[in-house]
Amino acid sequence: MNRTINQLKLIFLGVFALGCVGVLVYTFGWQLPAQRCEAKKDWWDWRTRTCAHPVLLSDITGRTTEEVLAEKAAKAKAAADQAAKEKAAPAGAAPAKP
């Protein structure tokens, strides 16, 4: 009986030790790096444990937001001017081709 209790004691201590090691590996391998990465406002990928910096599309293309907005405004103005020309043209006349 005493031998069985000693074996069970060792088994439970081994399972407990493995559980503690597992918690430490998870904490220091996944949880803490994820918190550090997200504190820097970066993206954390838990599968590969990679901290990635988000890249803006304007960084890749070289176009700034102001240029895109200016282009959209120019297109809208050109469309409004074209609509005004067509409205001002006589009803029977064919619209002028650009």
ROROTI-626632 format. One record per atom (N, C-alpha, C): residue in three letters; atom name; y, x, z. Coordinates in steps of 0.2 Angstrom, whole numbers, plus 5000, padded with zeros to 4 digits. Each point is the difference from the previous one (the first is absolute). Example, Ala and Ser with C-alpha at 12.3 -4.5 7.8 and 13.67 -1.06 7.14 Angstrom:
<nodes>
   koldo   filum     c2     c1     c3
     ALA       N   4972   5066   5039
     ALA      CA   5006   4996   5000
     ALA       C   5006   5004   5000
     SER       N   5005   4998   4996
     SER      CA   5006   5004   5001
     SER       C   5005   4996   5003
</nodes>
This chain:
<nodes>
   koldo   filum     c2     c1     c3
     MET       N   4994   5004   5000
     MET      CA   5006   4996   5000
     MET       C   5006   5004   5000
     ASN       N   5000   5006   5004
     ASN      CA   5006   5004   5001
     ASN       C   5001   5004   4993
     ARG       N   4995   5001   4996
     ARG      CA   5001   5004   4994
     ARG       C   5003   4995   4995
     THR       N   4998   4993   5000
     THR      CA   5003   4996   4995
     THR       C   5008   4999   5002
     ILE       N   5002   4999   5006
     ILE      CA   5007   5000   5002
     ILE       C   5004   5006   4997
     ASN       N   4997   5006   5001
     ASN      CA   5003   5006   4998
     ASN       C   5001   5000   4992
     GLN       N   4995   4997   4997
     GLN      CA   5000   5000   4992
     GLN       C   5006   4995   4998
     LEU       N   5000   4994   5003
     LEU      CA   5005   4995   4998
     LEU       C   5007   5003   5002
     LYS       N   5000   5003   5006
     LYS      CA   5007   5003   5002
     LYS       C   5002   5005   4994
     LEU       N   4996   5004   4998
     LEU      CA   5002   5005   4995
     LEU       C   5002   4996   4993
     ILE       N   4996   4995   4998
     ILE      CA   5001   4996   4994
     ILE       C   5007   4997   5001
     PHE       N   5001   4997   5005
     PHE      CA   5007   4996   5001
     PHE       C   5006   5005   5000
     LEU       N   4999   5006   5003
     LEU      CA   5005   5005   5000
     LEU       C   5001   5003   4993
     GLY       N   4995   5001   4996
     GLY      CA   5000   5002   4994
     GLY       C   5004   4995   4995
     VAL       N   4998   4994   5001
     VAL      CA   5004   4994   4996
     VAL       C   5007   5000   5002
     PHE       N   5001   5001   5007
     PHE      CA   5007   5000   5002
     PHE       C   5004   5006   4997
     ALA       N   4997   5006   5000
     ALA      CA   5003   5006   4998
     ALA       C   5002   4999   4992
     LEU       N   4995   4997   4996
     LEU      CA   5001   4999   4993
     LEU       C   5006   4995   4999
     GLY       N   5000   4995   5004
     GLY      CA   5005   4995   4999
     GLY       C   5007   5003   5002
     CYS       N   5000   5004   5005
     CYS      CA   5007   5004   5001
     CYS       C   5002   5004   4995
     VAL       N   4995   5004   4997
     VAL      CA   5002   5005   4994
     VAL       C   5002   4995   4994
     GLY       N   4997   4995   4999
     GLY      CA   5002   4996   4995
     GLY       C   5007   4997   5000
     VAL       N   5002   4998   5006
     VAL      CA   5006   4997   5002
     VAL       C   5005   5006   4999
     LEU       N   4999   5006   5002
     LEU      CA   5004   5006   4999
     LEU       C   5001   5002   4993
     VAL       N   4995   5000   4996
     VAL      CA   5000   5001   4993
     VAL       C   5005   4995   4996
     TYR       N   4998   4994   5002
     TYR      CA   5004   4994   4997
     TYR       C   5008   5001   5001
     THR       N   5001   5001   5007
     THR      CA   5007   5001   5002
     THR       C   5004   5006   4997
     PHE       N   4997   5006   5000
     PHE      CA   5003   5005   4997
     PHE       C   4999   5001   4993
     GLY       N   4995   4997   4997
     GLY      CA   4999   5001   4993
     GLY       C   5003   4995   4996
     TRP       N   5001   4994   5002
     TRP      CA   5003   4994   4996
     TRP       C   5006   4997   5003
     GLN       N   5000   4998   5007
     GLN      CA   5005   4996   5003
     GLN       C   5007   5004   5001
     LEU       N   4999   5006   5003
     LEU      CA   5006   5004   5001
     LEU       C   5004   5002   4993
     PRO       N   4996   5003   4995
     PRO      CA   5003   5001   4994
     PRO       C   5003   4994   4996
     ALA       N   4997   4995   5001
     ALA      CA   5003   4994   4997
     ALA       C   5006   4998   5003
     GLN       N   5001   5000   5007
     GLN      CA   5006   4999   5003
     GLN       C   5006   5005   4998
     ARG       N   4998   5006   5000
     ARG      CA   5005   5005   4998
     ARG       C   5002   4999   4993
     CYS       N   4996   4998   4995
     CYS      CA   5001   4999   4993
     CYS       C   5005   4994   5000
     GLU       N   4998   4994   5003
     GLU      CA   5004   4994   5000
     GLU       C   5007   5001   5003
     ALA       N   5000   5004   5005
     ALA      CA   5007   5002   5003
     ALA       C   5005   5003   4996
     LYS       N   4997   5004   4995
     LYS      CA   5004   5003   4995
     LYS       C   5002   4996   4994
     LYS       N   4997   4993   5000
     LYS      CA   5001   4995   4995
     LYS       C   4996   5002   4993
     ASP       N   4995   5003   5001
     ASP      CA   4995   5002   4995
     ASP       C   4994   4995   5000
     TRP       N   4996   5001   4995
     TRP      CA   4994   4996   4999
     TRP       C   4994   5003   5002
     TRP       N   4996   4997   5004
     TRP      CA   4994   5003   5003
     TRP       C   4994   4996   4997
     ASP       N   4996   5004   4997
     ASP      CA   4993   4998   4997
     ASP       C   4995   5002   5005
     TRP       N   4997   4995   5003
     TRP      CA   4995   5001   5005
     TRP       C   4993   5002   4998
     ARG       N   4999   4999   4993
     ARG      CA   4993   5002   4998
     ARG       C   5000   5007   4998
     THR       N   5005   5003   4998
     THR      CA   5001   5007   4998
     THR       C   5004   5004   5006
     ARG       N   5003   4997   5004
     ARG      CA   5004   5003   5006
     ARG       C   5005   5004   4996
     THR       N   5004   4997   4996
     THR      CA   5005   5003   4996
     THR       C   5007   4997   5002
     CYS       N   5005   5004   5001
     CYS      CA   5007   4997   5001
     CYS       C   5003   5002   4994
     ALA       N   5003   4994   4996
     ALA      CA   5003   5001   4994
     ALA       C   5007   4998   5000
     HIS       N   5005   5003   4997
     HIS      CA   5007   4998   5000
     HIS       C   5001   4996   4994
     PRO       N   5003   4994   5001
     PRO      CA   5001   4995   4994
     PRO       C   5005   5003   4995
     VAL       N   4998   4999   4994
     VAL      CA   5005   5003   4995
     VAL       C   5003   4994   4996
     LEU       N   5007   5001   5000
     LEU      CA   5003   4994   4996
     LEU       C   4999   5001   4993
     LEU       N   5001   4995   4996
     LEU      CA   4999   5000   4993
     LEU       C   5006   5004   4997
     SER       N   5006   4999   5003
     SER      CA   5006   5003   4998
     SER       C   4999   5008   5000
     ASP       N   4996   5002   5005
     ASP      CA   4999   5008   5001
     ASP       C   4996   5002   4994
     ILE       N   4995   4996   4997
     ILE      CA   4996   5002   4995
     ILE       C   5004   4999   4993
     THR       N   5003   4995   4999
     THR      CA   5003   4999   4994
     THR       C   5007   5003   4999
     GLY       N   5003   5002   5006
     GLY      CA   5007   5002   5000
     GLY       C   5005   4995   4999
     ARG       N   4999   4994   5000
     ARG      CA   5005   4995   4999
     ARG       C   5001   4997   5007
     THR       N   5007   5000   5002
     THR      CA   5002   4997   5006
     THR       C   5001   4993   5000
     THR       N   5000   4997   5005
     THR      CA   5001   4992   5001
     THR       C   5006   4998   4997
     GLU       N   5005   5004   5000
     GLU      CA   5007   4998   4997
     GLU       C   4999   5000   4993
     GLU       N   4997   5004   4997
     GLU      CA   4999   5000   4992
     GLU       C   4996   4994   4998
     VAL       N   4995   4998   5004
     VAL      CA   4996   4994   4998
     VAL       C   5004   4994   5001
     LEU       N   5004   5000   5005
     LEU      CA   5005   4994   5001
     LEU       C   5005   5000   4994
     ALA       N   5003   5005   4999
     ALA      CA   5005   5001   4994
     ALA       C   4997   4998   4994
     GLU       N   4994   5002   4998
     GLU      CA   4997   4998   4994
     GLU       C   4998   4992   5000
     LYS       N   4998   4997   5005
     LYS      CA   4999   4993   5001
     LYS       C   5007   4996   4999
     ALA       N   5005   5003   5003
     ALA      CA   5007   4997   4999
     ALA       C   5002   5000   4993
     ALA       N   4999   5006   4997
     ALA      CA   5002   5000   4993
     ALA       C   4996   4996   4995
     LYS       N   4994   4999   5001
     LYS      CA   4996   4995   4996
     LYS       C   5002   4993   5001
     ALA       N   5002   4998   5007
     ALA      CA   5002   4994   5001
     ALA       C   5007   4998   4997
     LYS       N   5004   5005   5000
     LYS      CA   5007   5000   4997
     LYS       C   4999   4999   4992
     ALA       N   4996   5004   4997
     ALA      CA   4999   4999   4993
     ALA       C   4997   4994   4998
     ALA       N   4995   4997   5004
     ALA      CA   4997   4993   4999
     ALA       C   5006   4995   5000
     ALA       N   5004   5001   5005
     ALA      CA   5005   4995   5001
     ALA       C   5005   5000   4994
     ASP       N   5002   5006   4998
     ASP      CA   5005   5001   4994
     ASP       C   4996   4997   4994
     GLN       N   4994   5001   4999
     GLN      CA   4997   4998   4994
     GLN       C   5000   4992   5000
     ALA       N   4998   4997   5006
     ALA      CA   5001   4993   5001
     ALA       C   5006   4997   4999
     ALA       N   5006   5004   5002
     ALA      CA   5006   4997   4999
     ALA       C   5002   5001   4992
     LYS       N   4998   5005   4997
     LYS      CA   5001   5000   4993
     LYS       C   4997   4995   4996
     GLU       N   4993   4998   5002
     GLU      CA   4997   4995   4996
     GLU       C   5003   4993   5002
     LYS       N   5003   4999   5006
     LYS      CA   5003   4994   5001
     LYS       C   5007   4999   4997
     ALA       N   5003   5006   4999
     ALA      CA   5007   5000   4996
     ALA       C   4999   4999   4993
     ALA       N   4994   5002   4997
     ALA      CA   4999   4999   4993
     ALA       C   5000   4993   4997
     PRO       N   5003   4999   4994
     PRO      CA   5000   4993   4998
     PRO       C   4993   4997   4999
     ALA       N   4999   4994   5001
     ALA      CA   4993   4996   5000
     ALA       C   4996   5001   4994
     GLY       N   5003   5000   4994
     GLY      CA   4997   5001   4994
     GLY       C   4998   5007   4998
     ALA       N   5003   5005   5003
     ALA      CA   4999   5007   4998
     ALA       C   4994   5003   5003
     ALA       N   4997   5004   4996
     ALA      CA   4994   5003   5003
     ALA       C   5002   5006   5005
     PRO       N   4997   5001   5005
     PRO      CA   5002   5005   5005
     PRO       C   4999   5007   4997
     ALA       N   5005   5005   5001
     ALA      CA   5000   5006   4998
     ALA       C   4995   5004   5002
     LYS       N   4997   5004   4996
     LYS      CA   4994   5005   5002
     LYS       C   5003   5007   5002
     PRO       N   4998   5002   5006
     PRO      CA   5003   5007   5002
     PRO       C   4998   5006   4996
</nodes>
